[in-house]
Amino acid sequence: MIGSQDEALKLRLKKMIIEECEKDEFAADDISDDVLLFSPESGLDLDSVDALQLSMSLQAQFNVRLTDPKEFRRVVTTINGLADYLQAE
């Protein structure tokens, strides 16, 4: 199955972002699967500290190391993109 078709995985990723980035004012349904996470359109207002938190959480929860900032920006674009990457790993 392609990660972007795995609704449970996408929900897990959204909840991880909300928890790790302390965005408690958001619900998982508020995060679109296709919006760029680190863009103003997402409404999440994520920054470099959030990126670090997400990187550490991805390592802890999915055993995926994204220590290179360029690779992180390539992988963590949208929920669908991240889900596809995790499914392929």
Biotite code that builds the C-alpha atoms (Angstrom):
import biotite.structure as struc

atoms = struc.array([
    struc.Atom([0.000, 0.000, 0.000], chain_id="A", res_id=1, res_name="MET", atom_name="CA", element="C"),
    struc.Atom([1.193, 3.499, -0.781], chain_id="A", res_id=2, res_name="ILE", atom_name="CA", element="C"),
    struc.Atom([1.590, 5.548, 2.398], chain_id="A", res_id=3, res_name="GLY", atom_name="CA", element="C"),
    struc.Atom([-0.607, 8.358, 1.131], chain_id="A", res_id=4, res_name="SER", atom_name="CA", element="C"),
    struc.Atom([-3.455, 5.831, 0.885], chain_id="A", res_id=5, res_name="GLN", atom_name="CA", element="C"),
    struc.Atom([-2.943, 4.639, 4.472], chain_id="A", res_id=6, res_name="ASP", atom_name="CA", element="C"),
    struc.Atom([-5.413, 6.745, 6.455], chain_id="A", res_id=7, res_name="GLU", atom_name="CA", element="C"),
    struc.Atom([-4.222, 5.321, 9.802], chain_id="A", res_id=8, res_name="ALA", atom_name="CA", element="C"),
    struc.Atom([-0.611, 6.299, 9.073], chain_id="A", res_id=9, res_name="LEU", atom_name="CA", element="C"),
    struc.Atom([-1.612, 9.797, 7.986], chain_id="A", res_id=10, res_name="LYS", atom_name="CA", element="C"),
    struc.Atom([-3.712, 10.252, 11.132], chain_id="A", res_id=11, res_name="LEU", atom_name="CA", element="C"),
    struc.Atom([-0.769, 9.090, 13.245], chain_id="A", res_id=12, res_name="ARG", atom_name="CA", element="C"),
    struc.Atom([1.524, 11.616, 11.522], chain_id="A", res_id=13, res_name="LEU", atom_name="CA", element="C"),
    struc.Atom([-0.934, 14.457, 12.050], chain_id="A", res_id=14, res_name="LYS", atom_name="CA", element="C"),
    struc.Atom([-1.303, 13.605, 15.742], chain_id="A", res_id=15, res_name="LYS", atom_name="CA", element="C"),
    struc.Atom([2.496, 13.408, 16.049], chain_id="A", res_id=16, res_name="MET", atom_name="CA", element="C"),
    struc.Atom([2.868, 16.891, 14.536], chain_id="A", res_id=17, res_name="ILE", atom_name="CA", element="C"),
    struc.Atom([0.194, 18.332, 16.829], chain_id="A", res_id=18, res_name="ILE", atom_name="CA", element="C"),
    struc.Atom([1.742, 16.758, 19.926], chain_id="A", res_id=19, res_name="GLU", atom_name="CA", element="C"),
    struc.Atom([5.447, 17.239, 19.193], chain_id="A", res_id=20, res_name="GLU", atom_name="CA", element="C"),
    struc.Atom([5.066, 20.818, 17.953], chain_id="A", res_id=21, res_name="CYS", atom_name="CA", element="C"),
    struc.Atom([2.629, 21.722, 20.724], chain_id="A", res_id=22, res_name="GLU", atom_name="CA", element="C"),
    struc.Atom([-0.108, 22.780, 18.320], chain_id="A", res_id=23, res_name="LYS", atom_name="CA", element="C"),
    struc.Atom([-2.948, 21.755, 20.624], chain_id="A", res_id=24, res_name="ASP", atom_name="CA", element="C"),
    struc.Atom([-5.294, 24.295, 19.035], chain_id="A", res_id=25, res_name="GLU", atom_name="CA", element="C"),
    struc.Atom([-5.404, 22.032, 15.950], chain_id="A", res_id=26, res_name="PHE", atom_name="CA", element="C"),
    struc.Atom([-7.229, 18.781, 15.384], chain_id="A", res_id=27, res_name="ALA", atom_name="CA", element="C"),
    struc.Atom([-5.957, 16.158, 12.968], chain_id="A", res_id=28, res_name="ALA", atom_name="CA", element="C"),
    struc.Atom([-8.795, 17.053, 10.581], chain_id="A", res_id=29, res_name="ASP", atom_name="CA", element="C"),
    struc.Atom([-7.445, 20.620, 10.421], chain_id="A", res_id=30, res_name="ASP", atom_name="CA", element="C"),
    struc.Atom([-4.274, 19.448, 8.653], chain_id="A", res_id=31, res_name="ILE", atom_name="CA", element="C"),
    struc.Atom([-4.695, 18.850, 4.933], chain_id="A", res_id=32, res_name="SER", atom_name="CA", element="C"),
    struc.Atom([-2.917, 15.855, 3.424], chain_id="A", res_id=33, res_name="ASP", atom_name="CA", element="C"),
    struc.Atom([-1.572, 17.932, 0.532], chain_id="A", res_id=34, res_name="ASP", atom_name="CA", element="C"),
    struc.Atom([-0.677, 21.312, 2.044], chain_id="A", res_id=35, res_name="VAL", atom_name="CA", element="C"),
    struc.Atom([3.006, 22.159, 2.476], chain_id="A", res_id=36, res_name="LEU", atom_name="CA", element="C"),
    struc.Atom([3.569, 21.727, 6.202], chain_id="A", res_id=37, res_name="LEU", atom_name="CA", element="C"),
    struc.Atom([6.222, 24.432, 6.533], chain_id="A", res_id=38, res_name="PHE", atom_name="CA", element="C"),
    struc.Atom([4.274, 27.054, 4.582], chain_id="A", res_id=39, res_name="SER", atom_name="CA", element="C"),
    struc.Atom([1.894, 29.810, 5.637], chain_id="A", res_id=40, res_name="PRO", atom_name="CA", element="C"),
    struc.Atom([-0.942, 27.938, 3.874], chain_id="A", res_id=41, res_name="GLU", atom_name="CA", element="C"),
    struc.Atom([-0.790, 25.144, 6.452], chain_id="A", res_id=42, res_name="SER", atom_name="CA", element="C"),
    struc.Atom([-1.640, 27.531, 9.257], chain_id="A", res_id=43, res_name="GLY", atom_name="CA", element="C"),
    struc.Atom([0.598, 25.505, 11.571], chain_id="A", res_id=44, res_name="LEU", atom_name="CA", element="C"),
    struc.Atom([3.308, 28.157, 11.805], chain_id="A", res_id=45, res_name="ASP", atom_name="CA", element="C"),
    struc.Atom([6.057, 25.512, 12.014], chain_id="A", res_id=46, res_name="LEU", atom_name="CA", element="C"),
    struc.Atom([9.659, 26.669, 12.432], chain_id="A", res_id=47, res_name="ASP", atom_name="CA", element="C"),
    struc.Atom([13.151, 25.178, 12.705], chain_id="A", res_id=48, res_name="SER", atom_name="CA", element="C"),
    struc.Atom([12.590, 24.109, 16.321], chain_id="A", res_id=49, res_name="VAL", atom_name="CA", element="C"),
    struc.Atom([9.486, 22.225, 15.202], chain_id="A", res_id=50, res_name="ASP", atom_name="CA", element="C"),
    struc.Atom([11.530, 20.621, 12.420], chain_id="A", res_id=51, res_name="ALA", atom_name="CA", element="C"),
    struc.Atom([14.024, 19.365, 15.003], chain_id="A", res_id=52, res_name="LEU", atom_name="CA", element="C"),
    struc.Atom([11.211, 18.016, 17.187], chain_id="A", res_id=53, res_name="GLN", atom_name="CA", element="C"),
    struc.Atom([9.676, 16.234, 14.209], chain_id="A", res_id=54, res_name="LEU", atom_name="CA", element="C"),
    struc.Atom([13.026, 14.808, 13.152], chain_id="A", res_id=55, res_name="SER", atom_name="CA", element="C"),
    struc.Atom([13.584, 13.341, 16.626], chain_id="A", res_id=56, res_name="MET", atom_name="CA", element="C"),
    struc.Atom([10.038, 12.002, 16.773], chain_id="A", res_id=57, res_name="SER", atom_name="CA", element="C"),
    struc.Atom([10.342, 10.348, 13.359], chain_id="A", res_id=58, res_name="LEU", atom_name="CA", element="C"),
    struc.Atom([13.497, 8.646, 14.566], chain_id="A", res_id=59, res_name="GLN", atom_name="CA", element="C"),
    struc.Atom([11.876, 7.481, 17.805], chain_id="A", res_id=60, res_name="ALA", atom_name="CA", element="C"),
    struc.Atom([8.565, 6.349, 16.326], chain_id="A", res_id=61, res_name="GLN", atom_name="CA", element="C"),
    struc.Atom([9.565, 5.139, 12.854], chain_id="A", res_id=62, res_name="PHE", atom_name="CA", element="C"),
    struc.Atom([13.328, 4.502, 13.192], chain_id="A", res_id=63, res_name="ASN", atom_name="CA", element="C"),
    struc.Atom([13.978, 7.028, 10.401], chain_id="A", res_id=64, res_name="VAL", atom_name="CA", element="C"),
    struc.Atom([16.958, 9.376, 10.689], chain_id="A", res_id=65, res_name="ARG", atom_name="CA", element="C"),
    struc.Atom([16.635, 12.669, 8.856], chain_id="A", res_id=66, res_name="LEU", atom_name="CA", element="C"),
    struc.Atom([19.614, 14.586, 10.205], chain_id="A", res_id=67, res_name="THR", atom_name="CA", element="C"),
    struc.Atom([20.473, 16.417, 6.988], chain_id="A", res_id=68, res_name="ASP", atom_name="CA", element="C"),
    struc.Atom([18.307, 19.568, 6.721], chain_id="A", res_id=69, res_name="PRO", atom_name="CA", element="C"),
    struc.Atom([18.085, 19.266, 2.931], chain_id="A", res_id=70, res_name="LYS", atom_name="CA", element="C"),
    struc.Atom([16.853, 15.688, 3.166], chain_id="A", res_id=71, res_name="GLU", atom_name="CA", element="C"),
    struc.Atom([14.377, 16.668, 5.887], chain_id="A", res_id=72, res_name="PHE", atom_name="CA", element="C"),
    struc.Atom([12.954, 19.447, 3.669], chain_id="A", res_id=73, res_name="ARG", atom_name="CA", element="C"),
    struc.Atom([12.718, 16.998, 0.761], chain_id="A", res_id=74, res_name="ARG", atom_name="CA", element="C"),
    struc.Atom([10.904, 14.337, 2.802], chain_id="A", res_id=75, res_name="VAL", atom_name="CA", element="C"),
    struc.Atom([8.754, 16.349, 5.198], chain_id="A", res_id=76, res_name="VAL", atom_name="CA", element="C"),
    struc.Atom([6.765, 18.354, 2.683], chain_id="A", res_id=77, res_name="THR", atom_name="CA", element="C"),
    struc.Atom([3.179, 17.192, 3.005], chain_id="A", res_id=78, res_name="THR", atom_name="CA", element="C"),
    struc.Atom([1.413, 14.505, 5.014], chain_id="A", res_id=79, res_name="ILE", atom_name="CA", element="C"),
    struc.Atom([1.008, 12.454, 1.825], chain_id="A", res_id=80, res_name="ASN", atom_name="CA", element="C"),
    struc.Atom([4.685, 12.861, 0.906], chain_id="A", res_id=81, res_name="GLY", atom_name="CA", element="C"),
    struc.Atom([5.878, 11.916, 4.380], chain_id="A", res_id=82, res_name="LEU", atom_name="CA", element="C"),
    struc.Atom([3.532, 8.914, 4.514], chain_id="A", res_id=83, res_name="ALA", atom_name="CA", element="C"),
    struc.Atom([4.793, 7.710, 1.120], chain_id="A", res_id=84, res_name="ASP", atom_name="CA", element="C"),
    struc.Atom([8.407, 8.071, 2.270], chain_id="A", res_id=85, res_name="TYR", atom_name="CA", element="C"),
    struc.Atom([7.784, 6.155, 5.506], chain_id="A", res_id=86, res_name="LEU", atom_name="CA", element="C"),
    struc.Atom([5.944, 3.383, 3.692], chain_id="A", res_id=87, res_name="GLN", atom_name="CA", element="C"),
    struc.Atom([8.857, 3.006, 1.268], chain_id="A", res_id=88, res_name="ALA", atom_name="CA", element="C"),
    struc.Atom([11.443, 2.779, 4.058], chain_id="A", res_id=89, res_name="GLU", atom_name="CA", element="C"),
])
